[in-house]
């Protein structure tokens, strides 16, 4: 299973970024997907998840109302639209997949991970 993130970068507080996670058709059709993040010196934490059929989405309280997770069959990509970014959103963002169809907030549920993409929000 290959997950390839892109879209990170430097943005000012209040700005927006859209992260992408590209994968194969098999992975896209078989797995629920999620985004986690890890800030320097902190543990990896849940950000958002979307179920295999896109019917269920989950968000961390810290990003609810600002971030939106979605998935697109063409071209088998999961997105994280991030608006109203804050300096505390600065982290490496990781895409992950799980065969638990509904998706979950728990890190241990996820079997496959991308290499991460860095998001830096300046104040």
C-alpha positions as CSV (number, residue, x, y, z in Angstrom):
1,X,0.0,0.0,0.0
2,X,1.5,3.3,-1.1
3,X,0.3,6.6,0.2
4,X,1.9,9.8,-1.2
5,X,1.2,13.2,0.4
6,X,1.7,16.5,-1.1
7,X,0.5,20.1,-0.7
8,X,2.4,21.2,2.4
9,X,4.2,24.5,2.7
10,X,4.5,27.8,4.4
11,X,1.4,29.9,5.0
12,X,0.5,32.9,7.1
13,X,-2.0,32.6,10.0
14,X,-5.5,32.8,8.6
15,X,-4.5,31.3,5.3
16,X,-5.5,28.0,3.6
17,X,-3.8,25.0,2.3
18,X,-5.1,21.8,0.7
19,X,-3.2,18.6,1.3
20,X,-3.5,15.6,-1.0
21,X,-2.9,11.9,-0.5
22,X,-2.6,9.8,-3.6
23,X,-3.0,6.1,-3.6
24,X,-4.0,3.1,-5.7
25,X,-7.5,2.2,-6.8
26,X,-7.3,-0.9,-4.6
27,X,-6.4,1.0,-1.5
28,X,-8.8,3.8,-2.2
29,X,-11.7,1.3,-2.6
30,X,-10.8,-0.9,0.3
31,X,-9.8,1.4,3.1
32,X,-10.9,4.2,5.3
33,X,-8.5,7.1,5.3
34,X,-7.3,9.6,7.8
35,X,-4.9,12.5,8.4
36,X,-2.7,12.7,11.5
37,X,-0.1,15.3,12.4
38,X,3.0,15.5,14.5
39,X,4.4,18.7,15.8
40,X,8.0,19.0,17.0
41,X,8.4,17.4,20.4
42,X,4.9,16.1,20.5
43,X,3.1,12.8,19.8
44,X,1.3,12.1,16.6
45,X,-2.3,13.1,16.9
46,X,-5.5,12.5,15.0
47,X,-6.8,15.2,12.7
48,X,-9.6,13.8,10.5
49,X,-10.9,10.6,9.0
50,X,-13.3,9.5,6.3
51,X,-15.0,6.2,5.9
52,X,-14.5,3.9,3.0
53,X,-17.8,5.0,1.4
54,X,-17.3,8.7,2.4
55,X,-20.5,8.5,4.4
56,X,-18.8,9.2,7.7
57,X,-16.3,11.8,8.7
58,X,-14.5,12.4,12.0
59,X,-12.6,15.5,13.2
60,X,-10.5,16.4,16.1
61,X,-12.0,19.2,18.2
62,X,-9.1,21.5,17.5
63,X,-9.8,21.5,13.7
64,X,-13.6,21.0,13.5
65,X,-15.1,23.8,11.4
66,X,-11.8,24.8,9.9
67,X,-10.7,21.5,8.1
68,X,-12.5,19.3,5.7
69,X,-11.6,15.8,4.7
70,X,-12.8,14.4,1.4
71,X,-12.0,11.7,-1.1
72,X,-12.2,11.7,-4.9
73,X,-12.4,8.6,-7.1
74,X,-10.5,10.4,-9.8
75,X,-7.7,10.2,-9.2
76,X,-7.9,8.0,-6.0
77,X,-7.0,10.9,-3.8
78,X,-7.9,12.0,-0.3
79,X,-7.8,15.6,0.5
80,X,-7.6,17.8,3.6
81,X,-8.7,21.3,3.0
82,X,-7.3,23.5,5.8
83,X,-8.8,27.0,6.3
84,X,-8.2,29.6,9.0
85,X,-4.8,28.1,9.8
86,X,-3.2,28.9,13.1
87,X,0.5,28.7,14.2
88,X,-0.5,25.7,16.4
89,X,-1.4,23.8,13.2
90,X,2.3,23.7,12.3
91,X,3.3,20.0,12.0
92,X,4.1,17.2,9.7
93,X,0.9,15.9,8.3
94,X,0.6,12.1,7.6
95,X,-2.0,10.3,5.5
96,X,-3.0,6.8,6.8
97,X,-5.2,4.0,5.8
98,X,-7.2,1.3,7.7
99,X,-9.3,-1.7,6.7
100,X,-11.7,-0.7,9.4
101,X,-14.3,0.6,7.0
102,X,-15.8,3.3,9.2
103,X,-12.5,5.0,10.0
104,X,-11.3,5.8,13.5
105,X,-9.6,8.4,15.6
106,X,-7.1,6.0,17.1
107,X,-3.6,5.8,15.7
108,X,-3.2,2.1,16.3
109,X,-6.1,1.3,13.9
110,X,-4.1,2.4,10.9
111,X,-1.8,0.0,9.1
112,X,-0.2,2.1,6.4
113,X,1.3,5.5,6.5
114,X,2.7,8.0,4.0
115,X,6.0,9.8,4.4
116,X,4.4,13.1,5.6
117,X,4.2,16.6,4.3
118,X,5.3,19.7,6.4
119,X,2.9,22.5,7.1
120,X,4.3,25.6,8.6
121,X,1.9,28.4,9.7
122,X,3.6,31.7,10.5
123,X,2.1,34.3,12.9
